[in-house]
Amino acid sequence: MAVDYSTDFRSIRDDVSAQEWQTRIDLAACYRLVDHYGMSDLIYNHITARIPGTEHLLINLYGLLYKEITASSLVKIDLEGNIVWKPNTDYGINVSGYVIHGAIHKARTDVACVLHTHTRAGMAVAAMQCGLLPLSQTAMRFVGHIGLHDYKGPAIDLGERERIVRDLGPHDALIMRNHGLLTCGATIQQAFNTMYQLELSCRSQVDAMAARTELAMPGPNVLAHTAHLYQPGTRRPYGVLEWPTLLRLLAAQQPGSAYPPYWS
């Protein structure tokens, strides 16, 4: 029996609300940016976003590279993981994507977007007993604002939901021990920015520790003050100022086109 793994998806721009289409554009752009910055893992991992005013989420088809994802290729699911709509293809969704992301979306109404990655540096720090260390200003952002989730096997059991939500708590970042990284946020832009900073923190920690020299860390008062200054409500929301230039970066990858590569 033939299977359809085509990636030639028709545009659904005229079939959805303006709010849903904007969410689809931003989420597809987020997937492309995660790939651009070296945080993707073949066809694995997920980024989900809530469609404003609904209880529906958007998630990637299981089988596409992040750099292939477009606004019209995203699958619409409900909070129970049921597919509400997907493109006409034999690609489906990854159960782990729903277990991890659905748990957070269901428990945290303040969360509009959730990212999960398996990067080399993220997995390295997730394997360290010390966890994320405040070795850089970037990493200090997470002091007192990051959770830790112990590994219990691949996240395919719905019972994993309670543990993920408990360990994330009120934070927007989570180290999944022996697994990878997770961030979330009130917007797609904010969640991406948090992941970018968390990934950069992990990369710099791995590099610093590889130098095999004595490491310097500021005192508790400096760490607490720095962490406070870098919270999204202190000075400005994360990601908003950066987003337009990131979209220009993606658009420049397809010169001469009326629309950026993810807008279809």
SETOR-391204 format. One line per field, with one value per atom (N, C-alpha, C): x, y, z; chain; atom name. Coordinates in steps of 0.05 Angstrom, whole numbers. Example, Ala and Ser with C-alpha at 12.3 -4.5 7.8 and 13.67 -1.06 7.14 Angstrom:
u	(264|246|264|257|273|258)
v	(-114|-90|-66|-45|-21|1)
w	(156|156|156|142|143|157)
chaine	(A|A|A|A|A|A)
atome	(N|CA|C|N|CA|C)
//
This chain:
u	(17|0|18|13|29|23|44|41|48|36|40|57|83|100|109|91|97|98|113|114|102|87|75|47|46|21|7|-19|-34|-36|-37|-40|-68|-70|-97|-102|-87|-90|-119|-134|-161|-181|-172|-190|-190|-173|-171|-174|-177|-180|-154|-155|-131|-113|-124|-108|-94|-108|-95|-73|-78|-58|-33|-36|-13|3|-12|1|17|4|18|43|42|66|88|81|101|113|96|106|124|116|133|160|159|184|201|189|203|217|203|216|241|238|261|284|278|299|313|299|311|331|323|341|365|360|381|403|395|414|424|420|432|420|394|381|361|361|342|355|339|349|334|344|331|301|284|255|242|260|250|245|234|227|203|195|169|169|154|147|117|103|74|66|43|32|2|-9|-38|-50|-71|-85|-102|-97|-111|-141|-153|-182|-193|-176|-185|-170|-178|-164|-149|-143|-129|-99|-82|-54|-45|-22|-10|16|22|45|55|80|92|83|83|80|105|102|124|136|158|171|184|179|190|214|234|255|244|257|247|249|269|271|251|235|214|187|184|158|148|123|109|84|72|48|25|23|1|7|31|38|33|28|24|-3|-3|-26|-40|-67|-83|-93|-87|-96|-111|-126|-138|-121|-129|-113|-111|-127|-125|-108|-97|-80|-94|-120|-136|-130|-127|-122|-148|-149|-172|-170|-146|-141|-111|-107|-79|-79|-56|-55|-61|-67|-73|-47|-38|-12|-13|4|6|23|36|50|30|38|21|36|30|44|58|77|92|78|73|59|74|100|116|111|107|102|77|57|32|36|49|52|66|89|105|91|83|72|44|27|0|-3|15|14|18|37|42|20|11|-10|-36|-41|-65|-63|-39|-36|-30|-18|-9|-23|-45|-60|-44|-23|-6|13|15|35|21|33|23|40|65|84|103|109|128|148|174|196|210|218|234|256|280|303|321|336|356|383|393|418|442|465|489|496|496|503|481|456|434|434|439|440|464|486|510|505|493|487|466|447|426|437|461|474|492|496|514|498|510|498|494|512|511|489|479|459|471|454|463|477|501|517|516|516|515|543|554|581|582|560|559|534|534|511|486|490|468|456|473|463|451|461|451|421|412|383|366|377|361|364|380|383|357|347|321|297|302|280|281|290|291|285|270|264|282|280|296|278|278|260|277|274|289|278|297|290|276|254|239|235|249|245|232|230|218|190|184|158|135|126|103|80|84|64|50|24|9|13|22|28|52|67|90|81|57|46|50|40|41|69|88|116|128|122|133|122|96|84|94|97|107|135|152|181|185|168|170|161|140|129|121|128|120|140|162|184|178|195|192|215|230|252|255|263|265|288|306|326|315|312|302|326|333|358|361|385|391|374|363|344|349|343|346|335|327|318|289|276|248|245|232|224|195|183|156|154|132|128|100|95|69|65|87|86|106|104|123|150|150|175|189|175|187|198|183|192|217|219|243|267|263|285|296|278|287|303|294|309|336|337|362|382|373|390|398|380|386|406|403|422|449|450|476|489|474|484|497|483|494|519|520|544|567|563|585|594|576|584|601|593|608|636|638|664|681|670|685|696|679|687|707|706|725|753|755|781|797|783|796|812|800|812|793|802|784|763|738|717|708|702|694|664|651|623|619|601|596|582|580|567|536|523|494|478|487|472|473|497|500|483|483|467|438|428|399|392|408|403|402|422|423|399|392|369|344|341|317|316|338|339|333|337|333|306|289|262|245|226|211|194|187|170|185|212|227|232|242|248|233|233|217|212|191|186|209|214|234|225|243|238|223|209|192|210|230|247|264|271|288|273|247|232|232|227|227|253|276|301|306|296|298|281|258|242|255|269|284|307|319|340|329|306|294|286|275|267|291|314|338|348|338|347|333|312|298|296|318|317|301|287|271|243|236|209|192|167|149|144|148|143|167|171|192|185|205|201|180|174|155|127|123|96|82|71|56|38)
v	(-24|0|25|43|67|86|100|120|147|168|195|210|214|229|255|265|290|313|333|358|382|376|397|402|417|422|447|446|469|490|515|536|536|539|540|568|587|615|625|618|628|611|589|570|573|590|593|623|628|655|670|696|713|706|702|696|669|649|623|625|640|642|655|676|690|672|656|637|616|607|588|600|624|637|640|649|653|626|605|579|567|569|558|572|599|614|605|599|589|563|545|520|525|543|549|561|578|591|571|553|532|516|510|496|514|539|558|560|560|563|536|515|489|475|479|466|444|436|415|388|367|339|322|322|307|314|293|298|298|297|294|321|320|343|359|378|392|420|437|463|465|473|475|504|512|538|536|551|552|573|565|585|603|629|648|645|645|644|616|595|568|550|525|504|486|496|480|488|468|472|466|477|471|456|434|418|409|401|392|364|359|332|316|291|274|262|273|263|285|310|333|344|353|369|396|408|434|455|453|472|467|446|441|451|458|464|491|491|516|520|543|550|530|521|503|473|467|439|432|451|446|433|415|399|413|413|424|401|402|382|395|379|390|383|391|387|358|340|312|297|312|300|290|295|286|305|294|310|323|349|364|369|375|378|373|361|358|358|364|363|335|334|308|294|279|265|242|223|200|205|228|236|240|233|238|255|252|267|248|258|242|243|219|217|233|231|245|275|285|314|322|305|312|308|287|281|304|312|334|361|368|394|397|377|378|382|369|371|400|414|442|460|457|474|471|446|441|453|453|462|492|503|531|547|560|577|601|608|631|624|599|589|587|601|600|582|578|563|546|522|504|494|495|484|462|441|420|412|410|404|382|370|350|359|381|391|378|379|367|379|406|420|417|417|414|387|366|339|336|349|348|359|383|395|379|368|352|327|319|295|302|328|336|338|327|328|356|374|402|418|408|423|447|467|492|509|518|535|564|583|611|622|611|618|642|650|673|690|714|732|719|706|692|671|655|633|644|667|679|686|690|695|673|649|626|619|634|629|632|611|611|611|607|609|586|562|539|514|495|470|448|425|401|377|362|339|313|294|269|251|236|219|193|187|162|145|150|136|154|145|162|171|196|208|200|175|165|158|160|153|178|178|202|208|188|192|211|214|232|261|267|294|308|295|307|314|296|301|324|326|349|375|376|401|409|389|394|405|393|400|427|433|459|481|476|496|521|544|570|580|564|573|571|583|582|565|551|535|510|488|462|447|436|417|389|374|346|328|320|305|281|278|256|256|279|281|306|329|353|378|398|423|429|445|453|482|498|525|530|550|558|588|599|628|637|662|674|679|679|682|664|659|643|657|684|699|696|697|695|667|647|619|613|624|620|634|659|674|660|649|635|610|595|572|579|601|610|616|630|637|613|594|570|553|550|535|548|575|589|585|585|580|553|533|505|503|515|514|527|550|564|548|534|518|494|481|458|467|490|500|508|521|530|506|486|462|446|446|432|444|469|482|472|458|445|466|488|508|516|531|539|559|555|571|592|616|638|642|646|653|676|695|717|707|725|718|716|706|702|728|750|775|784|782|789|771|746|727|733|738|743|769|790|815|813|798|794|779|757|741|758|775|792|811|823|843|830|803|790|775|779|767|783|770|783|807|807|829|852|850|870|895|890|913|911|889|886|856|849|821|809|784|771|768|771|762|782|801|819|837|850|867|852|828|812|800|795|779|790|816|826|821|825|820|791|773|745|736|749|743|753|776|785|766|755|735|711|701|679|687|711|720|722|730|733|706|684|658|650|666|661|687|698|724|723|745|746|737|724|713|735|735|754|748|722|714|698|698|681|652|634|605|591|601|587|596|617|629|616|593|579|558)
w	(0|0|0|-19|-21|2|10|31|19|30|20|40|33|50|35|19|5|24|17|34|18|-3|-19|-8|13|27|16|12|2|24|17|37|48|74|87|98|88|98|98|76|74|89|101|114|145|155|184|192|218|227|225|226|224|248|271|295|292|282|278|257|235|214|225|241|252|271|287|304|288|266|249|236|228|216|237|261|282|291|293|302|280|255|234|233|237|239|262|284|308|302|289|281|264|244|226|242|261|277|295|306|323|305|281|263|255|249|241|263|288|310|321|305|312|336|340|363|355|330|321|323|321|324|303|278|257|256|258|257|285|306|333|346|370|386|376|391|385|395|382|392|388|409|407|414|403|409|411|429|433|414|400|383|401|400|419|418|442|444|441|440|437|456|457|472|453|430|410|408|403|400|372|364|338|344|329|333|305|304|278|271|245|235|242|250|257|232|223|199|183|190|176|191|176|188|196|216|225|203|185|164|141|143|123|132|157|168|159|151|142|158|154|169|164|139|132|138|146|152|181|198|226|232|251|258|281|280|302|320|346|364|388|403|427|451|475|499|507|495|501|480|461|441|416|414|391|368|344|320|311|310|301|271|262|233|227|204|195|165|152|123|112|87|74|69|89|87|106|102|120|145|146|170|192|217|240|260|286|307|326|340|359|386|398|423|445|445|466|465|440|438|453|452|466|496|505|533|547|536|548|546|522|517|527|523|531|561|576|605|614|602|609|600|575|565|582|591|606|634|646|674|676|655|656|635|643|624|616|630|623|600|594|574|546|527|499|481|490|473|490|481|494|474|481|465|480|465|477|457|468|450|461|443|450|439|447|436|450|437|449|476|476|501|522|513|532|545|529|540|558|552|568|596|597|623|638|623|635|648|640|651|675|680|702|728|749|775|785|776|785|771|749|733|721|715|703|724|718|736|727|745|737|730|709|701|683|672|654|660|651|655|643|620|607|625|638|655|681|690|715|713|689|685|697|698|707|736|751|780|794|806|820|802|776|756|737|746|728|745|733|746|738|751|745|746|725|722|719|738|736|714|702|679|689|677|683|658|637|612|591|566|545|553|547|556|538|542|527|546|572|592|602|601|609|639|654|682|686|665|666|669|662|662|689|710|736|745|739|747|732|706|690|700|704|714|741|759|786|785|769|768|754|735|721|740|755|774|760|771|759|739|734|718|688|672|643|631|648|638|655|642|656|644|661|652|657|636|638|640|664|669|651|640|622|597|590|568|551|561|545|559|544|554|547|563|557|566|549|557|549|561|554|558|549|552|545|552|546|517|501|472|459|434|419|420|417|417|444|465|492|497|489|493|477|452|436|448|457|469|493|510|534|526|506|497|486|470|458|481|501|524|540|544|559|544|518|502|503|500|501|528|549|576|578|567|568|551|528|511|525|537|551|575|589|612|603|582|572|564|550|541|565|585|608|624|628|643|628|601|585|587|595|598|622|640|663|679|685|702|723|743|764|754|761|751|771|761|779|777|801|802|821|815|833|858|878|903|900|921|920|915|927|923|894|881|853|835|841|825|827|851|855|841|843|831|800|789|760|750|764|756|756|776|777|753|746|724|697|695|669|668|688|686|666|652|631|640|666|675|688|689|703|685|661|643|617|604|579|574|560|554|537|541|525|496|477|450|432|443|427|409|421|407|386|392|374|350|353|334|306|301|273|258|272|258|253|270|266|241|238|215|189|191|168|161|181|177|161|168|154|125|122|96|77|88|71|61|72|63|36|29|4|-11|-21|-34|-60|-65|-90|-87|-65|-61|-47|-53|-41|-11|-4|24|34|60|72|68|71|64|81|105|123|119|103|99|76|81|60|72)
chaine	(A|A|A|A|A|A|A|A|A|A|A|A|A|A|A|A|A|A|A|A|A|A|A|A|A|A|A|A|A|A|A|A|A|A|A|A|A|A|A|A|A|A|A|A|A|A|A|A|A|A|A|A|A|A|A|A|A|A|A|A|A|A|A|A|A|A|A|A|A|A|A|A|A|A|A|A|A|A|A|A|A|A|A|A|A|A|A|A|A|A|A|A|A|A|A|A|A|A|A|A|A|A|A|A|A|A|A|A|A|A|A|A|A|A|A|A|A|A|A|A|A|A|A|A|A|A|A|A|A|A|A|A|A|A|A|A|A|A|A|A|A|A|A|A|A|A|A|A|A|A|A|A|A|A|A|A|A|A|A|A|A|A|A|A|A|A|A|A|A|A|A|A|A|A|A|A|A|A|A|A|A|A|A|A|A|A|A|A|A|A|A|A|A|A|A|A|A|A|A|A|A|A|A|A|A|A|A|A|A|A|A|A|A|A|A|A|A|A|A|A|A|A|A|A|A|A|A|A|A|A|A|A|A|A|A|A|A|A|A|A|A|A|A|A|A|A|A|A|A|A|A|A|A|A|A|A|A|A|A|A|A|A|A|A|A|A|A|A|A|A|A|A|A|A|A|A|A|A|A|A|A|A|A|A|A|A|A|A|A|A|A|A|A|A|A|A|A|A|A|A|A|A|A|A|A|A|A|A|A|A|A|A|A|A|A|A|A|A|A|A|A|A|A|A|A|A|A|A|A|A|A|A|A|A|A|A|A|A|A|A|A|A|A|A|A|A|A|A|A|A|A|A|A|A|A|A|A|A|A|A|A|A|A|A|A|A|A|A|A|A|A|A|A|A|A|A|A|A|A|A|A|A|A|A|A|A|A|A|A|A|A|A|A|A|A|A|A|A|A|A|A|A|A|A|A|A|A|A|A|A|A|A|A|A|A|A|A|A|A|A|A|A|A|A|A|A|A|A|A|A|A|A|A|A|A|A|A|A|A|A|A|A|A|A|A|A|A|A|A|A|A|A|A|A|A|A|A|A|A|A|A|A|A|A|A|A|A|A|A|A|A|A|A|A|A|A|A|A|A|A|A|A|A|A|A|A|A|A|A|A|A|A|A|A|A|A|A|A|A|A|A|A|A|A|A|A|A|A|A|A|A|A|A|A|A|A|A|A|A|A|A|A|A|A|A|A|A|A|A|A|A|A|A|A|A|A|A|A|A|A|A|A|A|A|A|A|A|A|A|A|A|A|A|A|A|A|A|A|A|A|A|A|A|A|A|A|A|A|A|A|A|A|A|A|A|A|A|A|A|A|A|A|A|A|A|A|A|A|A|A|A|A|A|A|A|A|A|A|A|A|A|A|A|A|A|A|A|A|A|A|A|A|A|A|A|A|A|A|A|A|A|A|A|A|A|A|A|A|A|A|A|A|A|A|A|A|A|A|A|A|A|A|A|A|A|A|A|A|A|A|A|A|A|A|A|A|A|A|A|A|A|A|A|A|A|A|A|A|A|A|A|A|A|A|A|A|A|A|A|A|A|A|A|A|A|A|A|A|A|A|A|A|A|A|A|A|A|A|A|A|A|A|A|A|A|A|A|A|A|A|A|A|A|A|A|A|A|A|A|A|A|A|A|A|A|A|A|A|A|A|A|A|A|A|A|A|A|A|A|A|A|A|A|A|A|A|A|A|A|A|A|A|A|A|A|A|A|A|A|A|A|A|A|A|A|A|A|A|A|A|A|A|A|A|A|A|A|A|A|A|A|A|A|A|A|A|A|A|A|A|A|A)
atome	(N|CA|C|N|CA|C|N|CA|C|N|CA|C|N|CA|C|N|CA|C|N|CA|C|N|CA|C|N|CA|C|N|CA|C|N|CA|C|N|CA|C|N|CA|C|N|CA|C|N|CA|C|N|CA|C|N|CA|C|N|CA|C|N|CA|C|N|CA|C|N|CA|C|N|CA|C|N|CA|C|N|CA|C|N|CA|C|N|CA|C|N|CA|C|N|CA|C|N|CA|C|N|CA|C|N|CA|C|N|CA|C|N|CA|C|N|CA|C|N|CA|C|N|CA|C|N|CA|C|N|CA|C|N|CA|C|N|CA|C|N|CA|C|N|CA|C|N|CA|C|N|CA|C|N|CA|C|N|CA|C|N|CA|C|N|CA|C|N|CA|C|N|CA|C|N|CA|C|N|CA|C|N|CA|C|N|CA|C|N|CA|C|N|CA|C|N|CA|C|N|CA|C|N|CA|C|N|CA|C|N|CA|C|N|CA|C|N|CA|C|N|CA|C|N|CA|C|N|CA|C|N|CA|C|N|CA|C|N|CA|C|N|CA|C|N|CA|C|N|CA|C|N|CA|C|N|CA|C|N|CA|C|N|CA|C|N|CA|C|N|CA|C|N|CA|C|N|CA|C|N|CA|C|N|CA|C|N|CA|C|N|CA|C|N|CA|C|N|CA|C|N|CA|C|N|CA|C|N|CA|C|N|CA|C|N|CA|C|N|CA|C|N|CA|C|N|CA|C|N|CA|C|N|CA|C|N|CA|C|N|CA|C|N|CA|C|N|CA|C|N|CA|C|N|CA|C|N|CA|C|N|CA|C|N|CA|C|N|CA|C|N|CA|C|N|CA|C|N|CA|C|N|CA|C|N|CA|C|N|CA|C|N|CA|C|N|CA|C|N|CA|C|N|CA|C|N|CA|C|N|CA|C|N|CA|C|N|CA|C|N|CA|C|N|CA|C|N|CA|C|N|CA|C|N|CA|C|N|CA|C|N|CA|C|N|CA|C|N|CA|C|N|CA|C|N|CA|C|N|CA|C|N|CA|C|N|CA|C|N|CA|C|N|CA|C|N|CA|C|N|CA|C|N|CA|C|N|CA|C|N|CA|C|N|CA|C|N|CA|C|N|CA|C|N|CA|C|N|CA|C|N|CA|C|N|CA|C|N|CA|C|N|CA|C|N|CA|C|N|CA|C|N|CA|C|N|CA|C|N|CA|C|N|CA|C|N|CA|C|N|CA|C|N|CA|C|N|CA|C|N|CA|C|N|CA|C|N|CA|C|N|CA|C|N|CA|C|N|CA|C|N|CA|C|N|CA|C|N|CA|C|N|CA|C|N|CA|C|N|CA|C|N|CA|C|N|CA|C|N|CA|C|N|CA|C|N|CA|C|N|CA|C|N|CA|C|N|CA|C|N|CA|C|N|CA|C|N|CA|C|N|CA|C|N|CA|C|N|CA|C|N|CA|C|N|CA|C|N|CA|C|N|CA|C|N|CA|C|N|CA|C|N|CA|C|N|CA|C|N|CA|C|N|CA|C|N|CA|C|N|CA|C|N|CA|C|N|CA|C|N|CA|C|N|CA|C|N|CA|C|N|CA|C|N|CA|C|N|CA|C|N|CA|C|N|CA|C|N|CA|C|N|CA|C|N|CA|C|N|CA|C|N|CA|C|N|CA|C|N|CA|C|N|CA|C|N|CA|C|N|CA|C|N|CA|C|N|CA|C|N|CA|C|N|CA|C|N|CA|C|N|CA|C|N|CA|C|N|CA|C|N|CA|C|N|CA|C|N|CA|C|N|CA|C|N|CA|C|N|CA|C|N|CA|C|N|CA|C|N|CA|C|N|CA|C|N|CA|C|N|CA|C|N|CA|C|N|CA|C|N|CA|C|N|CA|C|N|CA|C|N|CA|C|N|CA|C|N|CA|C|N|CA|C|N|CA|C|N|CA|C|N|CA|C|N|CA|C|N|CA|C|N|CA|C|N|CA|C|N|CA|C|N|CA|C|N|CA|C|N|CA|C|N|CA|C|N|CA|C|N|CA|C|N|CA|C|N|CA|C|N|CA|C)
//
